[in-house]
Amino acid sequence: AHNLSKFDIIFLFKYLADLNNNKKFTVAAIIKDNNIISIKITNKNGVSIIIRDSYLLLTSSLLKLSKTFNCILTKGVEPVLMYNDSLNDEEKYYAHKDVGHYNKDIKKVYSYSEWLELIVAYCNQDCTVLYDILIKFKKLVYLKWNLNIEDYPTISSLAFAIYRLHYLPENKIAITRGKIFYFIRESYTGGSTDMYKPYGQNIYAYDVNSLYPFVMKDNEYPVGPINDFEGDITILGQDKYWISQAKVSTKNDLREPYLQIHHKTNNGFRTISPNGKFDMIIHSSEYFNAIKNYNITIGQGYFFNQENIFEKFVDDLYNLRLKYPKGDPMNYSCKLIMNSLYGLE
C-alpha cells in the first residue's frame, strides 16, 4: 500500500482489530517513528501475509513513479461523488459537499452508480501501477546489486544492505552494546533547524547538489576498536574522534546557543540549547567547533581512529547516476539510495 502509514491504514484498522480478536489469527505490527513498517497477519496454520508501506521504499508519489518507471498505465484521476438531492441517505455518506481540500485533479461525479464503477476502476488501476513499479524496481536492484527488495522494507535499510554487501570494509565498524552504546547514544540529540523567510527584491534561491553524499565522501568517520580514556584528550589534536563527558559553560550569554542537551521536564525529555553551566556528552567535532563560545572541561569517554569509508560508495552511485538522464529509473534509484544511507539511525 503506497502511503499505508498516513492514509490506507485508516481503512484497515477496523478489520485488523477484528482479525486480532479472532482466535484463528494473530496480527503483529512493526512501527517506527510513527510509520508502519509492516503488518503481519498469520492464521492458526502458520500461513501469513505481510502488508507494507511502499512509500517508505520509493519516496515519491505514485504519479511520478509511474512516469519514472515508464509504466504503460499511470495513476488515474480520482472520481469524487458530489453531494446532491438525487442521492439516497446511504449514498450521501460517500458524497462531498466541498472539495477544497483536494490538491490534485479530480473528476466530479453526481451519480452514485457511475461513481462506484469509476472508483473501483481507479483503485484497481492504482494497484496495477504500483505492482508494475515494484516489479521494475525489484529487477533493477537485483540485476545491479544482487539484492531482493522484499527483504528490505525501507529505502534506508536497502541502502545499508547495498553498502554492507559491496562497500563496507572488514573490521572497521565496532559493535556497540550495553554501557558503551547508551553512553554514545546520549551524545546524539538530533539536528537544530532554523528557517528564515526572506523578503525584498532580487532574492536568489539555491539548491545544493547531493549535500549528504558530499559530506559522506569528503570526511572521515570513527572506525576500528573502541578505546576508553580519562582526562584531557584534546591535547592529541583533531586526529582522534572521541565522545566524552563534559562540564560546559558559555563564555558569554549567547543570543543563539547551539550545544544541545536532553533536559527532563514534566512532559518527558526535551532537546534544548541552554546558556550558563551544564553537563553533557560531547563529541570531538562539537568540541572543536564550540571552544570559541564555550568553556569545556573534558572527563571520561571513548576514542576511535578516523577513516574515510564512504568515498567509493558515493563515487560509484553518483557516476552511475550521471550515465542516465533525469527521469530514468536508474538515475532516480541511485539518487534515492545515495541520499538514504546516511539517514539511518
Disulfide bonds with the S-S distance in Angstrom:
none
